Amino acid sequence: MSVLFSIVLPIFALIGAGWLARRAGWMGAAGAFEMNRFVVYLGIPALLFQVMAKASWRELDMPGFIAAFGLACAAIYALTVAVCRWRGSALPDASLDGLNAGYANVGFIGFPLCLAAFGPQSMTPVTITAIITVCILFGIAVTVVELGLNDGVAKDRILAKVGLSLLKNPMLLAPVLGACYADLGPPLPAGVDRFLSLLAAAASPCALVSLGLFIADARARPRLPALSVQVTLKLVGQPLLTWLLAHWVFHLPPTQTAIAVVLAALPTGTGPFMLANMYGRDAGNIAGSILASTVLSILTISVLITWFTQGGA
């Protein structure tokens, strides 16, 4: 119970505060939109750059951790796409459902949760998983959507379009630039470090409140059978597969295993919903998955963190 009240509930209380602010009319759609832009373009990039700029290449050398988390994401995405295609879904919709099942909300929830549960040493692996989720998995899903919508268009043009959009993504640019600075530049000057720290400190609470604002706005009705399958894959299937890979295949240290599994167990992020809206696809099921997985993950994450902090493997 101490984990629930000291670590998990404060994180989700900020999401609840955002939900309440939107439903009570204290913040409108414009405020929710601009807060999300602050998180995506300033707050989280500052955090990612600072973490990577202070990391050594030895700290980044964790191929087993990357493989365990990344392969589990890829497997859940691929399995969902295959099942949706077998059931007759169009390729763009199957790709969005796959992303919905495997897209952990690392950027908005992962950083504050792992900082509270595992301490500052968890920020480098969390940054790595953010890159895997927001850039690699998201990029694959966008590419598949584009391939489905542009059948007959040259594949190299589609790949170039997707690649250019990813290169403009601040959540990809920031950690890459930070890693380059760590390798080539001097230690961060005190003023720059303080500036980044102020922005980074604002990122996590603003991200959580922004997520609550988003959930309060997502009112489309989901398809319950599909929703239950995707939420189960997200909250049970992905962390279970990550644990099997981390513990039995790659034999990761207990702390790395715990971080990988907890991050894999995070609820669905907002990326799939935004992508569905951008392409004009049905977003009801995705919105429902974000809401349901966020609420249910209060329990599942509490159980996982309690288990790992009490010596679980």
CORVEN-V899916 format. One record per residue. N is the residue number from 1. SS is DSSP state (H for helix, E for strand, - for the rest). PHI is phi in whole degrees, -180 to 180 (none if undefined). NEAR is the number of other C-alpha atoms within 12 Angstrom. Layout:
# CORVEN-V899916
[[N,SS,PHI,NEAR] [N,SS,PHI,NEAR]]
This chain:
# CORVEN-V899916
[[1,-,none,15] [2,H,-64,16] [3,H,-63,27] [4,H,-60,26] [5,H,-82,18] [6,H,-93,18] [7,H,-117,28] [8,H,-78,36] [9,H,-62,27] [10,H,-59,26] [11,H,-64,39] [12,H,-75,38] [13,H,-65,25] [14,H,-66,27] [15,H,-63,33] [16,H,-62,29] [17,H,-64,29] [18,H,-65,35] [19,H,-61,30] [20,H,-64,24] [21,H,-62,26] [22,H,-74,28] [23,H,-70,22] [24,-,-82,15] [25,-,85,17] [26,-,-72,16] [27,-,-131,25] [28,-,-94,22] [29,H,-61,23] [30,H,-66,17] [31,H,-65,21] [32,H,-63,31] [33,H,-63,24] [34,H,-71,20] [35,H,-64,31] [36,H,-63,33] [37,H,-66,22] [38,H,-60,26] [39,H,-63,33] [40,H,-74,36] [41,H,-101,26] [42,H,-127,32] [43,H,-63,35] [44,H,-64,48] [45,H,-58,39] [46,H,-62,38] [47,H,-64,41] [48,H,-63,45] [49,H,-63,40] [50,H,-64,37] [51,H,-62,37] [52,H,-72,36] [53,H,-67,36] [54,H,-99,33] [55,-,-87,31] [56,-,-96,20] [57,H,-64,18] [58,H,-66,14] [59,H,-69,23] [60,H,-83,28] [61,-,-82,15] [62,-,-138,26] [63,H,-61,21] [64,H,-64,26] [65,H,-62,40] [66,H,-61,36] [67,H,-67,31] [68,H,-63,40] [69,H,-70,49] [70,H,-66,37] [71,H,-66,34] [72,H,-65,40] [73,H,-58,47] [74,H,-63,34] [75,H,-66,30] [76,H,-65,39] [77,H,-62,38] [78,H,-64,29] [79,H,-62,28] [80,H,-65,37] [81,H,-61,33] [82,H,-62,21] [83,H,-66,23] [84,H,-63,26] [85,H,-66,21] [86,H,-62,13] [87,-,-86,14] [88,-,100,13] [89,-,-70,21] [90,-,-66,25] [91,H,-58,31] [92,H,-60,33] [93,H,-68,40] [94,H,-64,39] [95,H,-66,43] [96,H,-66,52] [97,H,-66,52] [98,H,-64,47] [99,H,-64,51] [100,H,-61,53] [101,H,-81,56] [102,H,-116,59] [103,-,-95,58] [104,E,-75,53] [105,-,-82,42] [106,H,-69,44] [107,H,-63,48] [108,H,-91,48] [109,H,-108,48] [110,H,-60,46] [111,H,-65,44] [112,H,-66,38] [113,H,-66,41] [114,H,-71,39] [115,H,-61,25] [116,H,-73,27] [117,H,-87,37] [118,H,-121,31] [119,-,90,18] [120,H,-60,19] [121,H,-66,22] [122,H,-84,31] [123,H,-67,39] [124,H,-67,41] [125,H,-63,42] [126,H,-65,48] [127,H,-60,47] [128,H,-61,42] [129,H,-69,47] [130,H,-63,41] [131,H,-64,37] [132,H,-60,37] [133,H,-76,44] [134,H,-76,40] [135,H,-104,35] [136,H,-73,31] [137,H,-62,37] [138,H,-62,42] [139,H,-63,35] [140,H,-62,32] [141,H,-63,40] [142,H,-62,40] [143,H,-61,34] [144,H,-66,31] [145,H,-61,34] [146,H,-62,34] [147,H,-63,27] [148,H,-70,24] [149,H,-85,22] [150,-,-122,20] [151,-,-61,17] [152,-,103,12] [153,-,-80,14] [154,-,-56,13] [155,H,-64,18] [156,H,-67,15] [157,H,-68,17] [158,H,-65,25] [159,H,-63,23] [160,H,-65,17] [161,H,-64,21] [162,H,-65,26] [163,H,-60,22] [164,H,-65,16] [165,H,-66,20] [166,H,-69,24] [167,H,-65,19] [168,-,-88,16] [169,-,-76,25] [170,H,-63,29] [171,H,-79,39] [172,H,-97,37] [173,H,-63,28] [174,H,-60,33] [175,H,-68,37] [176,H,-65,28] [177,H,-65,25] [178,H,-63,34] [179,H,-64,29] [180,H,-64,21] [181,H,-65,23] [182,H,-61,25] [183,H,-83,20] [184,H,-113,15] [185,-,-99,14] [186,-,-77,14] [187,-,-55,19] [188,-,-58,24] [189,-,-58,14] [190,H,-57,11] [191,H,-65,11] [192,H,-66,17] [193,H,-63,21] [194,H,-66,16] [195,H,-58,20] [196,H,-65,29] [197,H,-64,25] [198,H,-65,19] [199,H,-65,28] [200,H,-64,32] [201,H,-65,26] [202,H,-80,28] [203,H,-63,35] [204,H,-66,42] [205,H,-62,35] [206,H,-66,36] [207,H,-63,45] [208,H,-69,41] [209,H,-63,37] [210,H,-61,44] [211,H,-63,48] [212,H,-63,39] [213,H,-61,38] [214,H,-64,42] [215,H,-62,38] [216,H,-65,30] [217,H,-88,31] [218,-,-84,29] [219,-,-107,20] [220,-,-66,20] [221,-,-88,18] [222,-,-84,23] [223,-,-87,20] [224,H,-60,17] [225,H,-60,13] [226,H,-66,26] [227,H,-62,29] [228,H,-64,24] [229,H,-66,30] [230,H,-68,42] [231,H,-66,45] [232,H,-65,30] [233,H,-61,39] [234,H,-71,47] [235,H,-90,43] [236,H,-119,33] [237,H,-62,28] [238,H,-66,43] [239,H,-66,42] [240,H,-65,32] [241,H,-65,33] [242,H,-61,43] [243,H,-64,40] [244,H,-60,26] [245,H,-68,30] [246,H,-67,37] [247,H,-85,28] [248,H,-99,18] [249,H,-97,17] [250,-,-100,23] [251,-,52,22] [252,-,-73,28] [253,-,-60,21] [254,H,-54,24] [255,H,-67,30] [256,H,-63,38] [257,H,-61,43] [258,H,-61,41] [259,H,-63,47] [260,H,-60,54] [261,H,-70,50] [262,H,-63,50] [263,H,-66,57] [264,H,-66,53] [265,-,-86,48] [266,-,-64,53] [267,-,-68,47] [268,E,-63,51] [269,-,-82,46] [270,-,-82,46] [271,H,-54,39] [272,H,-59,44] [273,H,-65,38] [274,H,-62,27] [275,H,-66,30] [276,H,-62,29] [277,H,-65,20] [278,H,-63,16] [279,-,-96,19] [280,-,70,16] [281,-,-95,25] [282,-,-67,27] [283,-,-105,31] [284,H,-62,31] [285,H,-65,37] [286,H,-68,48] [287,H,-61,41] [288,H,-65,40] [289,H,-65,48] [290,H,-63,47] [291,H,-65,38] [292,H,-65,31] [293,H,-68,39] [294,H,-66,39] [295,H,-67,28] [296,H,-68,25] [297,H,-68,37] [298,H,-56,34] [299,H,-75,26] [300,H,-65,31] [301,H,-69,40] [302,H,-60,31] [303,H,-63,27] [304,H,-65,35] [305,H,-65,38] [306,H,-61,26] [307,H,-62,23] [308,H,-70,26] [309,H,-74,25] [310,-,-101,16] [311,-,100,14] [312,-,-67,18] [313,-,-114,25]]
